[in-house]
């Protein structure tokens, strides 16, 4: 499984945008389709909300292939 760590400087990032900036998908639309397919989970729970607010400390999994850990950017 590939593990990625993403720093965000805002309070949150939309799930579909997170998938895009990490390179898991090529576009926001593809991110929405991936979430709709049911293979994305947030903190161990299946997530179907495409623009769910992902905050520092949350972990996103895409199937058993990618783990994305979100952390707050150092100020």
N, CA, C and O atoms as a Maestro MAE file, in Angstrom:
{
 s_m_m2io_version
 :::
 2.0.0
}

f_m_ct {
 s_m_title
 :::
 protein
 m_atom[300] {
  # First column is atom index #
  i_m_mmod_type
  r_m_x_coord
  r_m_y_coord
  r_m_z_coord
  i_m_residue_number
  s_m_chain_name
  s_m_pdb_residue_name
  s_m_pdb_atom_name
  i_m_atomic_number
  :::
  1 25 0.851 -1.182 0.000 1 A "UNK " " N  " 7
  2 3 0.000 0.000 0.000 1 A "UNK " " CA " 6
  3 2 0.892 1.239 0.000 1 A "UNK " " C  " 6
  4 15 1.850 1.332 0.767 1 A "UNK " " O  " 8
  5 25 0.566 2.168 -0.856 2 A "UNK " " N  " 7
  6 3 1.283 3.447 -0.921 2 A "UNK " " CA " 6
  7 2 0.728 4.384 0.150 2 A "UNK " " C  " 6
  8 15 -0.487 4.537 0.274 2 A "UNK " " O  " 8
  9 25 1.616 5.011 0.923 3 A "UNK " " N  " 7
  10 3 1.195 5.957 1.952 3 A "UNK " " CA " 6
  11 2 1.681 7.350 1.595 3 A "UNK " " C  " 6
  12 15 2.862 7.556 1.316 3 A "UNK " " O  " 8
  13 25 0.764 8.302 1.607 4 A "UNK " " N  " 7
  14 3 1.082 9.690 1.308 4 A "UNK " " CA " 6
  15 2 0.748 10.549 2.516 4 A "UNK " " C  " 6
  16 15 -0.195 10.261 3.254 4 A "UNK " " O  " 8
  17 25 1.530 11.609 2.713 5 A "UNK " " N  " 7
  18 3 1.218 12.571 3.766 5 A "UNK " " CA " 6
  19 2 1.029 13.920 3.098 5 A "UNK " " C  " 6
  20 15 1.882 14.376 2.337 5 A "UNK " " O  " 8
  21 25 -0.105 14.555 3.391 6 A "UNK " " N  " 7
  22 3 -0.437 15.835 2.771 6 A "UNK " " CA " 6
  23 2 -0.600 16.893 3.850 6 A "UNK " " C  " 6
  24 15 -1.362 16.719 4.801 6 A "UNK " " O  " 8
  25 25 0.131 17.998 3.686 7 A "UNK " " N  " 7
  26 3 -0.013 19.130 4.602 7 A "UNK " " CA " 6
  27 2 -1.024 20.099 4.011 7 A "UNK " " C  " 6
  28 15 -0.966 20.430 2.827 7 A "UNK " " O  " 8
  29 25 -1.948 20.547 4.845 8 A "UNK " " N  " 7
  30 3 -2.886 21.576 4.391 8 A "UNK " " CA " 6
  31 2 -2.782 22.776 5.332 8 A "UNK " " C  " 6
  32 15 -2.608 22.627 6.541 8 A "UNK " " O  " 8
  33 25 -2.893 23.949 4.753 9 A "UNK " " N  " 7
  34 3 -2.784 25.167 5.556 9 A "UNK " " CA " 6
  35 2 -4.161 25.739 5.912 9 A "UNK " " C  " 6
  36 15 -4.272 26.625 6.759 9 A "UNK " " O  " 8
  37 25 -5.192 25.229 5.266 10 A "UNK " " N  " 7
  38 3 -6.562 25.658 5.572 10 A "UNK " " CA " 6
  39 2 -7.160 24.743 6.633 10 A "UNK " " C  " 6
  40 15 -6.544 23.760 7.045 10 A "UNK " " O  " 8
  41 25 -8.362 25.080 7.063 11 A "UNK " " N  " 7
  42 3 -9.056 24.271 8.063 11 A "UNK " " CA " 6
  43 2 -9.389 22.881 7.516 11 A "UNK " " C  " 6
  44 15 -9.357 21.896 8.254 11 A "UNK " " O  " 8
  45 25 -9.707 22.805 6.226 12 A "UNK " " N  " 7
  46 3 -10.074 21.529 5.617 12 A "UNK " " CA " 6
  47 2 -9.839 21.583 4.115 12 A "UNK " " C  " 6
  48 15 -9.573 22.642 3.546 12 A "UNK " " O  " 8
  49 25 -9.944 20.407 3.482 13 A "UNK " " N  " 7
  50 3 -9.891 20.289 2.028 13 A "UNK " " CA " 6
  51 2 -11.010 19.332 1.624 13 A "UNK " " C  " 6
  52 15 -11.275 18.351 2.319 13 A "UNK " " O  " 8
  53 25 -11.659 19.616 0.509 14 A "UNK " " N  " 7
  54 3 -12.721 18.727 0.022 14 A "UNK " " CA " 6
  55 2 -12.095 17.396 -0.417 14 A "UNK " " C  " 6
  56 15 -11.010 17.372 -0.999 14 A "UNK " " O  " 8
  57 25 -12.783 16.309 -0.135 15 A "UNK " " N  " 7
  58 3 -12.272 14.978 -0.441 15 A "UNK " " CA " 6
  59 2 -11.871 14.841 -1.907 15 A "UNK " " C  " 6
  60 15 -10.783 14.347 -2.201 15 A "UNK " " O  " 8
  61 25 -12.730 15.268 -2.829 16 A "UNK " " N  " 7
  62 3 -12.397 15.117 -4.251 16 A "UNK " " CA " 6
  63 2 -11.158 15.939 -4.619 16 A "UNK " " C  " 6
  64 15 -10.382 15.525 -5.480 16 A "UNK " " O  " 8
  65 25 -10.962 17.099 -3.979 17 A "UNK " " N  " 7
  66 3 -9.771 17.913 -4.234 17 A "UNK " " CA " 6
  67 2 -8.518 17.251 -3.659 17 A "UNK " " C  " 6
  68 15 -7.447 17.331 -4.261 17 A "UNK " " O  " 8
  69 25 -8.640 16.610 -2.521 18 A "UNK " " N  " 7
  70 3 -7.519 15.891 -1.923 18 A "UNK " " CA " 6
  71 2 -7.047 14.770 -2.849 18 A "UNK " " C  " 6
  72 15 -5.848 14.575 -3.047 18 A "UNK " " O  " 8
  73 25 -7.999 14.044 -3.405 19 A "UNK " " N  " 7
  74 3 -7.645 12.963 -4.329 19 A "UNK " " CA " 6
  75 2 -6.933 13.510 -5.560 19 A "UNK " " C  " 6
  76 15 -6.044 12.860 -6.109 19 A "UNK " " O  " 8
  77 25 -7.324 14.701 -5.989 20 A "UNK " " N  " 7
  78 3 -6.699 15.332 -7.155 20 A "UNK " " CA " 6
  79 2 -5.275 15.797 -6.844 20 A "UNK " " C  " 6
  80 15 -4.355 15.510 -7.610 20 A "UNK " " O  " 8
  81 25 -5.080 16.512 -5.731 21 A "UNK " " N  " 7
  82 3 -3.740 17.055 -5.463 21 A "UNK " " CA " 6
  83 2 -2.721 15.975 -5.113 21 A "UNK " " C  " 6
  84 15 -1.518 16.192 -5.259 21 A "UNK " " O  " 8
  85 25 -3.183 14.826 -4.656 22 A "UNK " " N  " 7
  86 3 -2.254 13.732 -4.356 22 A "UNK " " CA " 6
  87 2 -1.916 12.912 -5.596 22 A "UNK " " C  " 6
  88 15 -1.033 12.056 -5.552 22 A "UNK " " O  " 8
  89 25 -2.618 13.170 -6.708 23 A "UNK " " N  " 7
  90 3 -2.335 12.435 -7.933 23 A "UNK " " CA " 6
  91 2 -3.043 11.098 -8.018 23 A "UNK " " C  " 6
  92 15 -2.775 10.315 -8.930 23 A "UNK " " O  " 8
  93 25 -3.940 10.821 -7.087 24 A "UNK " " N  " 7
  94 3 -4.705 9.573 -7.142 24 A "UNK " " CA " 6
  95 2 -5.603 9.587 -8.372 24 A "UNK " " C  " 6
  96 15 -5.810 8.555 -9.011 24 A "UNK " " O  " 8
  97 25 -6.140 10.774 -8.704 25 A "UNK " " N  " 7
  98 3 -6.946 10.960 -9.910 25 A "UNK " " CA " 6
  99 2 -6.420 12.186 -10.661 25 A "UNK " " C  " 6
  100 15 -5.673 12.992 -10.106 25 A "UNK " " O  " 8
  101 25 -6.814 12.314 -11.916 26 A "UNK " " N  " 7
  102 3 -6.326 13.420 -12.751 26 A "UNK " " CA " 6
  103 2 -7.153 14.689 -12.645 26 A "UNK " " C  " 6
  104 15 -6.673 15.770 -12.988 26 A "UNK " " O  " 8
  105 25 -8.396 14.575 -12.173 27 A "UNK " " N  " 7
  106 3 -9.261 15.758 -12.119 27 A "UNK " " CA " 6
  107 2 -10.241 15.647 -10.956 27 A "UNK " " C  " 6
  108 15 -10.437 14.572 -10.389 27 A "UNK " " O  " 8
  109 25 -10.850 16.781 -10.613 28 A "UNK " " N  " 7
  110 3 -11.862 16.779 -9.564 28 A "UNK " " CA " 6
  111 2 -13.043 15.907 -9.924 28 A "UNK " " C  " 6
  112 15 -13.620 15.244 -9.061 28 A "UNK " " O  " 8
  113 25 -13.408 15.905 -11.208 29 A "UNK " " N  " 7
  114 3 -14.514 15.071 -11.675 29 A "UNK " " CA " 6
  115 2 -14.211 13.589 -11.505 29 A "UNK " " C  " 6
  116 15 -15.079 12.801 -11.131 29 A "UNK " " O  " 8
  117 25 -12.971 13.227 -11.785 30 A "UNK " " N  " 7
  118 3 -12.571 11.830 -11.595 30 A "UNK " " CA " 6
  119 2 -12.573 11.481 -10.106 30 A "UNK " " C  " 6
  120 15 -12.878 10.351 -9.727 30 A "UNK " " O  " 8
  121 25 -12.230 12.460 -9.270 31 A "UNK " " N  " 7
  122 3 -12.281 12.248 -7.824 31 A "UNK " " CA " 6
  123 2 -13.699 11.994 -7.359 31 A "UNK " " C  " 6
  124 15 -13.940 11.109 -6.538 31 A "UNK " " O  " 8
  125 25 -14.638 12.768 -7.883 32 A "UNK " " N  " 7
  126 3 -16.047 12.580 -7.530 32 A "UNK " " CA " 6
  127 2 -16.527 11.196 -7.944 32 A "UNK " " C  " 6
  128 15 -17.253 10.537 -7.199 32 A "UNK " " O  " 8
  129 25 -16.121 10.753 -9.138 33 A "UNK " " N  " 7
  130 3 -16.524 9.432 -9.624 33 A "UNK " " CA " 6
  131 2 -15.931 8.327 -8.761 33 A "UNK " " C  " 6
  132 15 -16.589 7.325 -8.480 33 A "UNK " " O  " 8
  133 25 -14.678 8.516 -8.341 34 A "UNK " " N  " 7
  134 3 -14.020 7.514 -7.495 34 A "UNK " " CA " 6
  135 2 -14.740 7.388 -6.153 34 A "UNK " " C  " 6
  136 15 -14.977 6.279 -5.675 34 A "UNK " " O  " 8
  137 25 -15.085 8.516 -5.554 35 A "UNK " " N  " 7
  138 3 -15.812 8.493 -4.278 35 A "UNK " " CA " 6
  139 2 -17.180 7.821 -4.472 35 A "UNK " " C  " 6
  140 15 -17.595 7.004 -3.649 35 A "UNK " " O  " 8
  141 25 -17.867 8.164 -5.549 36 A "UNK " " N  " 7
  142 3 -19.188 7.589 -5.827 36 A "UNK " " CA " 6
  143 2 -19.124 6.074 -6.022 36 A "UNK " " C  " 6
  144 15 -20.112 5.377 -5.791 36 A "UNK " " O  " 8
  145 25 -17.967 5.562 -6.447 37 A "UNK " " N  " 7
  146 3 -17.826 4.125 -6.677 37 A "UNK " " CA " 6
  147 2 -17.835 3.321 -5.377 37 A "UNK " " C  " 6
  148 15 -18.038 2.107 -5.397 37 A "UNK " " O  " 8
  149 25 -17.614 4.005 -4.238 38 A "UNK " " N  " 7
  150 3 -17.696 3.331 -2.945 38 A "UNK " " CA " 6
  151 2 -16.399 2.743 -2.431 38 A "UNK " " C  " 6
  152 15 -16.409 2.039 -1.421 38 A "UNK " " O  " 8
  153 25 -15.273 3.009 -3.098 39 A "UNK " " N  " 7
  154 3 -14.017 2.402 -2.647 39 A "UNK " " CA " 6
  155 2 -13.170 3.336 -1.782 39 A "UNK " " C  " 6
  156 15 -12.040 2.999 -1.429 39 A "UNK " " O  " 8
  157 25 -13.714 4.510 -1.440 40 A "UNK " " N  " 7
  158 3 -12.977 5.468 -0.613 40 A "UNK " " CA " 6
  159 2 -13.527 5.424 0.810 40 A "UNK " " C  " 6
  160 15 -14.739 5.409 1.025 40 A "UNK " " O  " 8
  161 25 -12.609 5.402 1.778 41 A "UNK " " N  " 7
  162 3 -13.031 5.450 3.179 41 A "UNK " " CA " 6
  163 2 -12.263 6.551 3.905 41 A "UNK " " C  " 6
  164 15 -11.124 6.864 3.560 41 A "UNK " " O  " 8
  165 25 -12.905 7.129 4.912 42 A "UNK " " N  " 7
  166 3 -12.298 8.158 5.743 42 A "UNK " " CA " 6
  167 2 -12.357 7.672 7.178 42 A "UNK " " C  " 6
  168 15 -13.430 7.371 7.703 42 A "UNK " " O  " 8
  169 25 -11.192 7.598 7.807 43 A "UNK " " N  " 7
  170 3 -11.090 7.097 9.185 43 A "UNK " " CA " 6
  171 2 -11.784 5.743 9.350 43 A "UNK " " C  " 6
  172 15 -12.442 5.489 10.358 43 A "UNK " " O  " 8
  173 25 -11.625 4.883 8.348 44 A "UNK " " N  " 7
  174 3 -12.140 3.521 8.426 44 A "UNK " " CA " 6
  175 2 -13.595 3.326 8.043 44 A "UNK " " C  " 6
  176 15 -14.092 2.200 8.065 44 A "UNK " " O  " 8
  177 25 -14.293 4.413 7.689 45 A "UNK " " N  " 7
  178 3 -15.703 4.322 7.304 45 A "UNK " " CA " 6
  179 2 -15.878 4.687 5.833 45 A "UNK " " C  " 6
  180 15 -15.303 5.670 5.366 45 A "UNK " " O  " 8
  181 25 -16.668 3.901 5.100 46 A "UNK " " N  " 7
  182 3 -16.932 4.217 3.697 46 A "UNK " " CA " 6
  183 2 -17.472 5.638 3.580 46 A "UNK " " C  " 6
  184 15 -18.335 6.053 4.353 46 A "UNK " " O  " 8
  185 25 -16.953 6.373 2.606 47 A "UNK " " N  " 7
  186 3 -17.375 7.766 2.414 47 A "UNK " " CA " 6
  187 2 -17.919 7.944 1.004 47 A "UNK " " C  " 6
  188 15 -17.239 7.647 0.022 47 A "UNK " " O  " 8
  189 25 -19.161 8.434 0.913 48 A "UNK " " N  " 7
  190 3 -19.801 8.664 -0.381 48 A "UNK " " CA " 6
  191 2 -20.034 10.147 -0.656 48 A "UNK " " C  " 6
  192 15 -20.514 10.507 -1.731 48 A "UNK " " O  " 8
  193 25 -19.697 11.010 0.304 49 A "UNK " " N  " 7
  194 3 -19.848 12.452 0.107 49 A "UNK " " CA " 6
  195 2 -18.604 12.986 -0.594 49 A "UNK " " C  " 6
  196 15 -17.517 13.017 -0.017 49 A "UNK " " O  " 8
  197 25 -18.774 13.397 -1.823 50 A "UNK " " N  " 7
  198 3 -17.646 13.797 -2.662 50 A "UNK " " CA " 6
  199 2 -16.893 15.003 -2.136 50 A "UNK " " C  " 6
  200 15 -15.681 15.103 -2.322 50 A "UNK " " O  " 8
  201 25 -17.589 15.918 -1.482 51 A "UNK " " N  " 7
  202 3 -16.936 17.125 -0.981 51 A "UNK " " CA " 6
  203 2 -16.839 17.119 0.551 51 A "UNK " " C  " 6
  204 15 -16.799 18.172 1.188 51 A "UNK " " O  " 8
  205 25 -16.802 15.923 1.122 52 A "UNK " " N  " 7
  206 3 -16.637 15.811 2.571 52 A "UNK " " CA " 6
  207 2 -15.411 16.617 3.000 52 A "UNK " " C  " 6
  208 15 -14.387 16.597 2.318 52 A "UNK " " O  " 8
  209 25 -15.511 17.315 4.111 53 A "UNK " " N  " 7
  210 3 -14.411 18.151 4.595 53 A "UNK " " CA " 6
  211 2 -13.389 17.280 5.322 53 A "UNK " " C  " 6
  212 15 -13.667 16.705 6.374 53 A "UNK " " O  " 8
  213 25 -12.213 17.205 4.735 54 A "UNK " " N  " 7
  214 3 -11.133 16.409 5.317 54 A "UNK " " CA " 6
  215 2 -10.214 17.358 6.082 54 A "UNK " " C  " 6
  216 15 -9.667 18.307 5.520 54 A "UNK " " O  " 8
  217 25 -10.058 17.083 7.362 55 A "UNK " " N  " 7
  218 3 -9.292 17.964 8.248 55 A "UNK " " CA " 6
  219 2 -8.002 17.265 8.695 55 A "UNK " " C  " 6
  220 15 -7.888 16.043 8.593 55 A "UNK " " O  " 8
  221 25 -7.035 18.041 9.190 56 A "UNK " " N  " 7
  222 3 -5.809 17.425 9.720 56 A "UNK " " CA " 6
  223 2 -6.141 16.351 10.754 56 A "UNK " " C  " 6
  224 15 -7.041 16.517 11.577 56 A "UNK " " O  " 8
  225 25 -5.399 15.257 10.693 57 A "UNK " " N  " 7
  226 3 -5.620 14.132 11.597 57 A "UNK " " CA " 6
  227 2 -6.457 13.029 10.984 57 A "UNK " " C  " 6
  228 15 -6.513 11.919 11.514 57 A "UNK " " O  " 8
  229 25 -7.109 13.329 9.869 58 A "UNK " " N  " 7
  230 3 -7.947 12.317 9.213 58 A "UNK " " CA " 6
  231 2 -7.096 11.478 8.254 58 A "UNK " " C  " 6
  232 15 -6.085 11.939 7.725 58 A "UNK " " O  " 8
  233 25 -7.535 10.236 8.047 59 A "UNK " " N  " 7
  234 3 -6.844 9.309 7.154 59 A "UNK " " CA " 6
  235 2 -7.833 8.820 6.106 59 A "UNK " " C  " 6
  236 15 -8.923 8.350 6.434 59 A "UNK " " O  " 8
  237 25 -7.441 8.937 4.844 60 A "UNK " " N  " 7
  238 3 -8.274 8.526 3.716 60 A "UNK " " CA " 6
  239 2 -7.643 7.289 3.069 60 A "UNK " " C  " 6
  240 15 -6.437 7.259 2.823 60 A "UNK " " O  " 8
  241 25 -8.453 6.284 2.798 61 A "UNK " " N  " 7
  242 3 -7.986 5.095 2.079 61 A "UNK " " CA " 6
  243 2 -8.733 4.978 0.761 61 A "UNK " " C  " 6
  244 15 -9.939 5.219 0.691 61 A "UNK " " O  " 8
  245 25 -8.009 4.610 -0.269 62 A "UNK " " N  " 7
  246 3 -8.605 4.310 -1.569 62 A "UNK " " CA " 6
  247 2 -8.353 2.829 -1.805 62 A "UNK " " C  " 6
  248 15 -7.232 2.409 -2.093 62 A "UNK " " O  " 8
  249 25 -9.421 2.045 -1.676 63 A "UNK " " N  " 7
  250 3 -9.332 0.580 -1.724 63 A "UNK " " CA " 6
  251 2 -8.234 0.152 -0.755 63 A "UNK " " C  " 6
  252 15 -8.135 0.699 0.343 63 A "UNK " " O  " 8
  253 25 -7.417 -0.806 -1.140 64 A "UNK " " N  " 7
  254 3 -6.273 -1.212 -0.316 64 A "UNK " " CA " 6
  255 2 -4.987 -0.768 -0.994 64 A "UNK " " C  " 6
  256 15 -3.928 -1.363 -0.792 64 A "UNK " " O  " 8
  257 25 -5.091 0.299 -1.811 65 A "UNK " " N  " 7
  258 3 -3.949 0.723 -2.608 65 A "UNK " " CA " 6
  259 2 -3.254 1.965 -2.082 65 A "UNK " " C  " 6
  260 15 -2.026 2.046 -2.115 65 A "UNK " " O  " 8
  261 25 -4.027 2.945 -1.593 66 A "UNK " " N  " 7
  262 3 -3.451 4.234 -1.193 66 A "UNK " " CA " 6
  263 2 -3.989 4.662 0.169 66 A "UNK " " C  " 6
  264 15 -5.187 4.569 0.436 66 A "UNK " " O  " 8
  265 25 -3.085 5.130 1.022 67 A "UNK " " N  " 7
  266 3 -3.465 5.715 2.301 67 A "UNK " " CA " 6
  267 2 -2.966 7.164 2.281 67 A "UNK " " C  " 6
  268 15 -1.795 7.420 2.002 67 A "UNK " " O  " 8
  269 25 -3.859 8.098 2.576 68 A "UNK " " N  " 7
  270 3 -3.498 9.519 2.597 68 A "UNK " " CA " 6
  271 2 -3.712 10.032 4.017 68 A "UNK " " C  " 6
  272 15 -4.828 10.017 4.535 68 A "UNK " " O  " 8
  273 25 -2.615 10.489 4.642 69 A "UNK " " N  " 7
  274 3 -2.679 11.070 5.985 69 A "UNK " " CA " 6
  275 2 -2.614 12.573 5.849 69 A "UNK " " C  " 6
  276 15 -1.700 13.108 5.222 69 A "UNK " " O  " 8
  277 25 -3.583 13.255 6.437 70 A "UNK " " N  " 7
  278 3 -3.667 14.716 6.328 70 A "UNK " " CA " 6
  279 2 -3.152 15.344 7.617 70 A "UNK " " C  " 6
  280 15 -3.592 14.999 8.714 70 A "UNK " " O  " 8
  281 25 -2.209 16.276 7.463 71 A "UNK " " N  " 7
  282 3 -1.626 16.944 8.614 71 A "UNK " " CA " 6
  283 2 -1.707 18.445 8.415 71 A "UNK " " C  " 6
  284 15 -1.810 18.923 7.286 71 A "UNK " " O  " 8
  285 25 -1.659 19.183 9.506 72 A "UNK " " N  " 7
  286 3 -1.670 20.649 9.437 72 A "UNK " " CA " 6
  287 2 -0.276 21.135 9.046 72 A "UNK " " C  " 6
  288 15 0.734 20.630 9.535 72 A "UNK " " O  " 8
  289 25 -0.244 22.108 8.171 73 A "UNK " " N  " 7
  290 3 1.034 22.702 7.766 73 A "UNK " " CA " 6
  291 2 1.625 23.475 8.937 73 A "UNK " " C  " 6
  292 15 0.906 24.131 9.691 73 A "UNK " " O  " 8
  293 25 2.929 23.390 9.076 74 A "UNK " " N  " 7
  294 3 3.606 24.161 10.121 74 A "UNK " " CA " 6
  295 2 3.555 25.637 9.765 74 A "UNK " " C  " 6
  296 15 3.728 26.007 8.603 74 A "UNK " " O  " 8
  297 25 3.322 26.470 10.748 75 A "UNK " " N  " 7
  298 3 3.215 27.901 10.481 75 A "UNK " " CA " 6
  299 2 4.525 28.604 10.675 75 A "UNK " " C  " 6
  300 15 4.608 29.818 10.489 75 A "UNK " " O  " 8
  :::
 }
 m_bond[299] {
  # First column is bond index #
  i_m_from
  i_m_to
  i_m_order
  :::
  1 1 2 1
  2 2 3 1
  3 3 4 2
  4 3 5 1
  5 5 6 1
  6 6 7 1
  7 7 8 2
  8 7 9 1
  9 9 10 1
  10 10 11 1
  11 11 12 2
  12 11 13 1
  13 13 14 1
  14 14 15 1
  15 15 16 2
  16 15 17 1
  17 17 18 1
  18 18 19 1
  19 19 20 2
  20 19 21 1
  21 21 22 1
  22 22 23 1
  23 23 24 2
  24 23 25 1
  25 25 26 1
  26 26 27 1
  27 27 28 2
  28 27 29 1
  29 29 30 1
  30 30 31 1
  31 31 32 2
  32 31 33 1
  33 33 34 1
  34 34 35 1
  35 35 36 2
  36 35 37 1
  37 37 38 1
  38 38 39 1
  39 39 40 2
  40 39 41 1
  41 41 42 1
  42 42 43 1
  43 43 44 2
  44 43 45 1
  45 45 46 1
  46 46 47 1
  47 47 48 2
  48 47 49 1
  49 49 50 1
  50 50 51 1
  51 51 52 2
  52 51 53 1
  53 53 54 1
  54 54 55 1
  55 55 56 2
  56 55 57 1
  57 57 58 1
  58 58 59 1
  59 59 60 2
  60 59 61 1
  61 61 62 1
  62 62 63 1
  63 63 64 2
  64 63 65 1
  65 65 66 1
  66 66 67 1
  67 67 68 2
  68 67 69 1
  69 69 70 1
  70 70 71 1
  71 71 72 2
  72 71 73 1
  73 73 74 1
  74 74 75 1
  75 75 76 2
  76 75 77 1
  77 77 78 1
  78 78 79 1
  79 79 80 2
  80 79 81 1
  81 81 82 1
  82 82 83 1
  83 83 84 2
  84 83 85 1
  85 85 86 1
  86 86 87 1
  87 87 88 2
  88 87 89 1
  89 89 90 1
  90 90 91 1
  91 91 92 2
  92 91 93 1
  93 93 94 1
  94 94 95 1
  95 95 96 2
  96 95 97 1
  97 97 98 1
  98 98 99 1
  99 99 100 2
  100 99 101 1
  101 101 102 1
  102 102 103 1
  103 103 104 2
  104 103 105 1
  105 105 106 1
  106 106 107 1
  107 107 108 2
  108 107 109 1
  109 109 110 1
  110 110 111 1
  111 111 112 2
  112 111 113 1
  113 113 114 1
  114 114 115 1
  115 115 116 2
  116 115 117 1
  117 117 118 1
  118 118 119 1
  119 119 120 2
  120 119 121 1
  121 121 122 1
  122 122 123 1
  123 123 124 2
  124 123 125 1
  125 125 126 1
  126 126 127 1
  127 127 128 2
  128 127 129 1
  129 129 130 1
  130 130 131 1
  131 131 132 2
  132 131 133 1
  133 133 134 1
  134 134 135 1
  135 135 136 2
  136 135 137 1
  137 137 138 1
  138 138 139 1
  139 139 140 2
  140 139 141 1
  141 141 142 1
  142 142 143 1
  143 143 144 2
  144 143 145 1
  145 145 146 1
  146 146 147 1
  147 147 148 2
  148 147 149 1
  149 149 150 1
  150 150 151 1
  151 151 152 2
  152 151 153 1
  153 153 154 1
  154 154 155 1
  155 155 156 2
  156 155 157 1
  157 157 158 1
  158 158 159 1
  159 159 160 2
  160 159 161 1
  161 161 162 1
  162 162 163 1
  163 163 164 2
  164 163 165 1
  165 165 166 1
  166 166 167 1
  167 167 168 2
  168 167 169 1
  169 169 170 1
  170 170 171 1
  171 171 172 2
  172 171 173 1
  173 173 174 1
  174 174 175 1
  175 175 176 2
  176 175 177 1
  177 177 178 1
  178 178 179 1
  179 179 180 2
  180 179 181 1
  181 181 182 1
  182 182 183 1
  183 183 184 2
  184 183 185 1
  185 185 186 1
  186 186 187 1
  187 187 188 2
  188 187 189 1
  189 189 190 1
  190 190 191 1
  191 191 192 2
  192 191 193 1
  193 193 194 1
  194 194 195 1
  195 195 196 2
  196 195 197 1
  197 197 198 1
  198 198 199 1
  199 199 200 2
  200 199 201 1
  201 201 202 1
  202 202 203 1
  203 203 204 2
  204 203 205 1
  205 205 206 1
  206 206 207 1
  207 207 208 2
  208 207 209 1
  209 209 210 1
  210 210 211 1
  211 211 212 2
  212 211 213 1
  213 213 214 1
  214 214 215 1
  215 215 216 2
  216 215 217 1
  217 217 218 1
  218 218 219 1
  219 219 220 2
  220 219 221 1
  221 221 222 1
  222 222 223 1
  223 223 224 2
  224 223 225 1
  225 225 226 1
  226 226 227 1
  227 227 228 2
  228 227 229 1
  229 229 230 1
  230 230 231 1
  231 231 232 2
  232 231 233 1
  233 233 234 1
  234 234 235 1
  235 235 236 2
  236 235 237 1
  237 237 238 1
  238 238 239 1
  239 239 240 2
  240 239 241 1
  241 241 242 1
  242 242 243 1
  243 243 244 2
  244 243 245 1
  245 245 246 1
  246 246 247 1
  247 247 248 2
  248 247 249 1
  249 249 250 1
  250 250 251 1
  251 251 252 2
  252 251 253 1
  253 253 254 1
  254 254 255 1
  255 255 256 2
  256 255 257 1
  257 257 258 1
  258 258 259 1
  259 259 260 2
  260 259 261 1
  261 261 262 1
  262 262 263 1
  263 263 264 2
  264 263 265 1
  265 265 266 1
  266 266 267 1
  267 267 268 2
  268 267 269 1
  269 269 270 1
  270 270 271 1
  271 271 272 2
  272 271 273 1
  273 273 274 1
  274 274 275 1
  275 275 276 2
  276 275 277 1
  277 277 278 1
  278 278 279 1
  279 279 280 2
  280 279 281 1
  281 281 282 1
  282 282 283 1
  283 283 284 2
  284 283 285 1
  285 285 286 1
  286 286 287 1
  287 287 288 2
  288 287 289 1
  289 289 290 1
  290 290 291 1
  291 291 292 2
  292 291 293 1
  293 293 294 1
  294 294 295 1
  295 295 296 2
  296 295 297 1
  297 297 298 1
  298 298 299 1
  299 299 300 2
  :::
 }
}
